[in-house]
């Protein structure tokens, strides 16, 4: 078990290295997925490797001349990586226009990062429960299929898409088993280790990740966990990027234990399965329109984040919720106000942590989280 966890950690620690090695080994192309909700199955069906472009921990240098300092860390970091040449090996970047700042970033990269071969925005609908939204989603996914075919110099058949959907759904079900084990056996795996596993899944072929997950889950199912008095909590937030691991480490260090999460590099990535009984294009479009986790970047009147997190807390028997908001993420801040009002009605303890690419004091966060955990315990 430890050997597999170490392997996931190695992959997560160097996000681009696995994709570069895969490209050298296979001679095939890599597609970078920037932002939220790029339909990876389409590129997988064409024999390409879709990888999620994530924020790096390194200081932001080159992007300062192009992106305002009040933009979120993800936007500034990805721009910096592009300008530094870190993303030059990627054959095409698909940028989901999920907020107005990422739209600006796409154009900045296109104009200034000369090593980027191809960067293409896609515009999936924000308001999703209208007839026009459904038609438009189908059109955008059809455009992605055409793009994948051009990149791979081959056609993408319905059978190709079905096979990729099956592989991705298997991957989602394996990760759901991981999360169920964490709910059933709090403390069996650390929050950082779970983050590494999900992050690695964004950076490597799903078939290989599945093959690593299966023996890990078997080992976890056979492992027992000693009873402890830690406070079970869920963590929500960090749209577009990895939740800072030091926040997860501190939370567990001060007496909490993460039993579930609503993080982008977490359950959001695999929560929505694709219906294998429908035609592939229809199924992929439905998966976007009927996405399970409510998202602050989309308008869905039938599915709100407050009730989703309340149900998650009840299912996991959590005693508190930690909200992690990336500084300057407007969409998340707006939705958080509604969530905070709603959560008070259910008397569930909740605490907000703001993170930023630079300038955050872990010591202050530790003091606040310790106080929060002790208030629940008391």
C-alpha positions as CSV (number, residue, x, y, z in Angstrom):
1,X,0.0,0.0,0.0
2,X,2.8,2.5,0.9
3,X,4.6,1.7,-2.3
4,X,1.6,2.6,-4.4
5,X,0.9,5.8,-2.3
6,X,4.5,6.8,-2.9
7,X,4.1,6.3,-6.6
8,X,1.0,8.5,-6.7
9,X,2.9,11.1,-4.8
10,X,5.8,11.1,-7.2
11,X,3.5,11.6,-10.2
12,X,1.6,14.4,-8.4
13,X,4.8,16.2,-7.4
14,X,5.9,16.6,-11.1
15,X,2.7,17.3,-12.9
16,X,4.1,17.5,-16.5
17,X,6.8,14.8,-16.3
18,X,4.5,11.8,-16.8
19,X,2.8,13.3,-19.9
20,X,6.2,14.2,-21.4
21,X,7.5,10.7,-20.8
22,X,4.3,9.2,-22.3
23,X,4.7,11.4,-25.4
24,X,8.3,10.4,-25.9
25,X,7.5,6.7,-25.4
26,X,4.4,6.5,-27.7
27,X,5.1,9.3,-30.2
28,X,1.5,10.4,-29.8
29,X,0.1,13.9,-28.9
30,X,-0.8,15.5,-25.6
31,X,-3.8,17.7,-25.1
32,X,-3.8,20.2,-22.2
33,X,-7.1,20.8,-20.4
34,X,-7.2,24.3,-19.0
35,X,-9.9,25.4,-16.6
36,X,-12.9,23.3,-15.8
37,X,-15.0,20.6,-17.5
38,X,-13.0,19.9,-20.7
39,X,-14.5,16.6,-22.0
40,X,-11.4,14.4,-21.8
41,X,-13.1,11.2,-23.2
42,X,-13.2,12.8,-26.7
43,X,-9.4,13.2,-26.9
44,X,-8.8,9.8,-25.2
45,X,-11.0,8.2,-27.9
46,X,-8.7,9.7,-30.6
47,X,-5.6,8.1,-29.0
48,X,-4.4,11.3,-27.5
49,X,-3.5,11.9,-23.8
50,X,-5.6,14.6,-22.1
51,X,-3.9,16.1,-19.1
52,X,-5.2,18.8,-16.7
53,X,-3.0,21.9,-16.5
54,X,-2.7,22.7,-12.8
55,X,-1.1,25.5,-10.8
56,X,2.5,25.2,-9.9
57,X,4.1,26.1,-6.6
58,X,6.9,28.1,-8.1
59,X,7.1,31.9,-7.9
60,X,5.3,33.8,-10.6
61,X,7.8,35.9,-12.6
62,X,7.0,36.4,-16.3
63,X,3.3,36.6,-16.0
64,X,3.5,39.7,-13.8
65,X,4.0,41.8,-17.0
66,X,0.8,40.5,-18.6
67,X,-1.7,39.5,-15.8
68,X,-2.9,41.8,-13.0
69,X,-1.9,40.9,-9.5
70,X,-5.6,40.7,-8.4
71,X,-6.2,37.7,-10.7
72,X,-6.4,34.3,-9.0
73,X,-3.2,32.2,-8.5
74,X,-4.3,29.6,-11.1
75,X,-4.6,32.2,-13.9
76,X,-1.3,33.8,-13.1
77,X,0.5,30.5,-12.7
78,X,-0.7,28.9,-15.9
79,X,0.2,32.1,-17.8
80,X,3.7,32.0,-16.2
81,X,4.1,28.3,-17.2
82,X,3.2,29.1,-20.8
83,X,5.5,32.1,-21.0
84,X,8.3,30.1,-19.4
85,X,8.0,27.4,-22.1
86,X,6.9,24.7,-19.6
87,X,3.9,23.9,-21.7
88,X,5.6,23.9,-25.1
89,X,5.5,20.1,-25.4
90,X,1.7,20.1,-25.3
91,X,0.3,19.8,-28.8
92,X,-2.9,21.6,-28.1
93,X,-4.4,23.4,-25.1
94,X,-8.2,23.4,-24.8
95,X,-9.3,26.3,-22.6
96,X,-12.8,26.1,-21.1
97,X,-14.2,29.6,-20.8
98,X,-15.5,29.1,-17.3
99,X,-14.8,32.6,-16.1
100,X,-14.0,36.0,-17.6
101,X,-10.3,35.9,-16.4
102,X,-9.6,32.6,-18.2
103,X,-10.9,34.1,-21.4
104,X,-8.4,36.9,-21.1
105,X,-5.6,34.4,-20.2
106,X,-6.3,32.4,-23.4
107,X,-5.7,35.4,-25.5
108,X,-2.6,36.5,-23.6
109,X,-1.0,33.1,-24.0
110,X,-2.0,33.0,-27.7
111,X,-0.3,36.3,-28.3
112,X,2.8,36.1,-26.1
113,X,3.8,32.4,-25.6
114,X,5.4,31.7,-28.9
115,X,6.2,28.1,-28.0
116,X,2.5,27.2,-27.6
117,X,1.5,25.3,-30.8
118,X,-2.2,25.6,-30.5
119,X,-4.6,27.0,-27.9
120,X,-8.3,26.7,-28.4
121,X,-11.1,28.1,-26.2
122,X,-14.4,26.3,-25.8
123,X,-17.6,27.9,-24.6
124,X,-19.9,25.6,-22.7
125,X,-23.1,27.2,-21.5
126,X,-23.3,28.8,-18.1
127,X,-27.1,28.6,-17.8
128,X,-27.6,24.9,-18.4
129,X,-31.4,24.2,-18.0
130,X,-32.6,25.8,-21.3
131,X,-33.3,24.1,-24.6
132,X,-30.7,26.4,-26.2
133,X,-28.1,25.3,-23.7
134,X,-28.6,21.6,-24.7
135,X,-28.2,22.4,-28.4
136,X,-25.2,24.6,-27.8
137,X,-23.5,21.9,-25.7
138,X,-23.9,19.4,-28.5
139,X,-22.4,21.8,-31.0
140,X,-19.3,22.5,-28.8
141,X,-18.7,18.8,-28.2
142,X,-19.0,18.1,-31.9
143,X,-16.4,20.8,-32.4
144,X,-14.1,19.0,-29.9
145,X,-14.5,15.8,-31.8
146,X,-13.5,17.5,-35.0
147,X,-10.5,19.0,-33.2
148,X,-9.4,15.7,-31.8
149,X,-9.7,14.1,-35.3
150,X,-7.4,16.8,-36.8
151,X,-4.9,16.4,-34.0
152,X,-4.8,12.6,-34.2
153,X,-5.1,12.5,-38.1
154,X,-7.8,9.9,-37.7
155,X,-11.5,9.6,-37.3
156,X,-13.2,9.2,-34.0
157,X,-16.0,6.6,-34.2
158,X,-18.9,6.0,-31.8
159,X,-17.3,2.8,-30.7
160,X,-14.1,4.8,-29.9
161,X,-16.1,7.1,-27.7
162,X,-18.0,4.3,-26.1
163,X,-14.8,2.5,-25.1
164,X,-13.3,5.7,-23.7
165,X,-16.5,6.4,-21.7
166,X,-16.3,2.9,-20.2
167,X,-12.7,3.4,-19.2
168,X,-13.4,6.8,-17.6
169,X,-16.5,5.5,-15.9
170,X,-14.5,2.6,-14.4
171,X,-12.0,5.2,-13.2
172,X,-14.8,7.2,-11.6
173,X,-16.2,4.1,-9.8
174,X,-12.8,3.2,-8.5
175,X,-12.3,6.7,-7.0
176,X,-15.8,6.5,-5.5
177,X,-14.8,3.3,-3.8
178,X,-11.7,5.1,-2.4
179,X,-13.9,7.9,-1.0
180,X,-16.4,5.3,0.5
181,X,-13.5,3.6,2.3
182,X,-12.4,7.0,3.7
183,X,-15.9,7.6,4.9
184,X,-16.2,4.1,6.4
185,X,-12.7,4.1,7.9
186,X,-11.8,7.7,8.9
187,X,-8.1,8.1,9.0
188,X,-7.3,5.1,6.8
189,X,-5.7,7.5,4.3
190,X,-4.6,11.1,4.7
191,X,-6.2,14.0,2.9
192,X,-2.9,14.7,1.2
193,X,-2.6,11.1,-0.1
194,X,-6.1,11.3,-1.5
195,X,-5.2,14.6,-3.2
196,X,-2.1,12.9,-4.7
197,X,-4.2,10.0,-6.1
198,X,-6.8,12.3,-7.7
199,X,-4.1,14.7,-9.0
200,X,-2.1,11.8,-10.5
201,X,-5.3,10.7,-12.3
202,X,-5.4,14.0,-14.1
203,X,-1.9,13.6,-15.4
204,X,-1.7,10.1,-16.8
205,X,-3.6,7.6,-18.9
206,X,-6.7,6.4,-17.1
207,X,-6.0,2.8,-17.9
208,X,-2.7,3.0,-16.0
209,X,-4.2,4.8,-13.1
210,X,-7.0,2.2,-12.8
211,X,-4.4,-0.5,-12.7
212,X,-2.7,1.2,-9.8
213,X,-5.9,2.0,-8.0
214,X,-7.3,-1.6,-7.9
215,X,-4.6,-3.1,-5.7
216,X,-4.6,0.0,-3.5
217,X,-8.3,-0.4,-2.8
218,X,-7.9,-4.1,-2.1
219,X,-5.2,-3.3,0.5
220,X,-7.4,-0.6,2.1
221,X,-10.4,-2.9,2.3
222,X,-8.3,-5.4,4.2
223,X,-6.8,-2.8,6.5
224,X,-8.2,-1.9,9.9
225,X,-8.1,1.5,11.6
226,X,-7.8,2.1,15.3
227,X,-10.5,4.2,16.9
228,X,-9.6,7.8,17.5
229,X,-11.2,11.0,18.8
230,X,-10.5,13.2,15.7
231,X,-13.2,15.5,14.5
232,X,-14.6,14.4,11.1
233,X,-14.9,17.3,8.6
234,X,-15.4,17.8,4.9
235,X,-13.5,20.3,2.8
236,X,-15.0,22.3,-0.1
237,X,-13.6,24.7,-2.7
238,X,-10.4,25.3,-4.6
239,X,-11.9,25.6,-8.0
240,X,-9.6,24.9,-10.9
241,X,-6.6,24.0,-8.8
242,X,-5.3,21.7,-6.1
243,X,-6.3,22.5,-2.5
244,X,-3.0,23.6,-0.8
245,X,-1.7,20.5,0.9
246,X,-0.5,22.4,3.9
247,X,-4.1,23.3,4.7
248,X,-5.0,19.6,4.6
249,X,-2.0,18.6,6.7
250,X,-2.7,21.3,9.3
251,X,-6.3,20.3,9.5
252,X,-5.4,16.7,10.4
253,X,-2.5,17.9,12.6
254,X,-4.8,19.9,14.9
255,X,-7.3,17.1,15.4
256,X,-9.5,16.9,12.4
257,X,-9.9,14.1,9.9
258,X,-11.2,14.6,6.4
259,X,-13.9,12.2,5.6
260,X,-15.1,13.6,2.3
261,X,-14.5,16.6,0.0
262,X,-16.0,18.8,-2.6
263,X,-12.7,19.9,-4.2
264,X,-11.8,20.2,-7.9
265,X,-8.7,18.0,-7.4
266,X,-11.1,15.7,-5.5
267,X,-14.6,14.4,-5.8
268,X,-15.7,17.1,-8.3
269,X,-13.4,15.5,-10.9
270,X,-15.1,12.1,-10.9
271,X,-18.6,12.6,-9.4
272,X,-20.5,12.6,-12.6
273,X,-20.6,9.3,-14.6
274,X,-21.6,9.2,-18.2
275,X,-24.6,7.1,-19.3
276,X,-23.3,4.2,-21.3
277,X,-26.7,3.2,-22.6
278,X,-27.1,6.4,-24.8
279,X,-25.3,7.5,-27.9
280,X,-21.9,8.8,-26.8
281,X,-22.3,12.4,-27.9
282,X,-25.7,12.7,-26.2
283,X,-24.4,11.0,-23.1
284,X,-21.4,13.4,-22.8
285,X,-23.6,16.4,-23.3
286,X,-26.0,15.1,-20.6
287,X,-23.2,14.6,-18.2
288,X,-22.3,18.3,-18.5
289,X,-25.9,19.6,-18.3
290,X,-26.8,17.2,-15.4
291,X,-23.5,17.4,-13.6
292,X,-23.8,16.1,-10.0
293,X,-21.8,18.7,-8.1
294,X,-23.3,22.2,-8.3
295,X,-20.7,24.6,-9.6
296,X,-20.3,28.4,-8.8
297,X,-19.4,29.0,-12.5
298,X,-22.7,27.6,-13.7
299,X,-26.3,28.5,-13.1
300,X,-28.5,25.6,-12.2
301,X,-31.7,26.5,-10.3
302,X,-32.4,22.8,-9.5
303,X,-29.1,22.1,-7.9
304,X,-27.5,24.4,-5.3
305,X,-24.2,24.1,-3.5
306,X,-25.6,24.6,0.0
307,X,-27.9,21.5,-0.1
308,X,-25.2,19.5,-1.8
309,X,-22.7,20.1,1.0
310,X,-25.3,19.6,3.7
311,X,-26.1,16.2,2.2
312,X,-22.4,15.4,1.9
313,X,-21.8,16.3,5.6
314,X,-24.7,14.1,6.7
315,X,-23.7,11.2,4.5
316,X,-20.1,11.3,5.9
317,X,-21.2,12.0,9.5
318,X,-19.1,15.1,9.4
319,X,-19.2,17.5,12.3
320,X,-17.9,20.5,10.4
321,X,-17.2,22.0,7.0
322,X,-14.0,23.8,5.9
323,X,-14.5,26.1,2.9
324,X,-11.3,26.8,1.0
325,X,-11.6,29.8,-1.4
326,X,-8.9,30.8,-3.8
327,X,-8.4,34.5,-3.4
328,X,-9.9,36.6,-6.2
329,X,-12.2,33.7,-7.4
330,X,-15.3,35.9,-7.9
331,X,-17.6,33.0,-8.8
332,X,-16.9,31.1,-5.6
333,X,-17.1,34.2,-3.4
334,X,-20.6,35.0,-4.8
335,X,-21.9,31.5,-4.2
336,X,-20.3,31.3,-0.8
337,X,-22.5,34.1,0.6
338,X,-25.6,32.1,-0.2
339,X,-24.0,29.0,1.2
340,X,-23.0,30.6,4.5
341,X,-26.6,31.9,5.1
342,X,-28.0,28.4,4.3
343,X,-25.6,26.5,6.4
344,X,-26.4,28.4,9.5
345,X,-30.0,27.2,9.3
346,X,-28.8,23.7,9.8
347,X,-26.4,24.6,12.7
348,X,-23.4,22.9,11.0
349,X,-20.1,24.5,12.1
350,X,-18.3,26.0,9.1
351,X,-15.0,27.9,8.6
352,X,-13.6,29.8,5.7
353,X,-9.9,29.6,4.7
354,X,-8.6,32.0,2.0
355,X,-5.6,30.8,0.0
356,X,-3.3,32.6,-2.4
357,X,-0.4,31.6,-4.6
358,X,1.9,33.5,-2.4
359,X,1.7,35.5,0.9
360,X,-0.3,33.0,3.0
361,X,0.8,32.3,6.6
362,X,0.5,28.6,7.5
363,X,1.0,29.5,11.1
364,X,-2.1,31.8,11.1
365,X,-4.1,29.1,9.4
366,X,-3.0,26.6,11.9
367,X,-4.2,28.8,14.8
368,X,-7.6,29.3,13.2
369,X,-8.2,25.7,12.3
370,X,-7.1,24.6,15.8
371,X,-9.6,27.0,17.3
372,X,-12.3,25.7,14.9
373,X,-11.7,22.1,15.7
374,X,-11.5,22.8,19.5
375,X,-14.8,24.7,19.3
376,X,-16.5,21.7,17.8
377,X,-14.9,19.3,20.3
378,X,-15.9,21.6,23.2
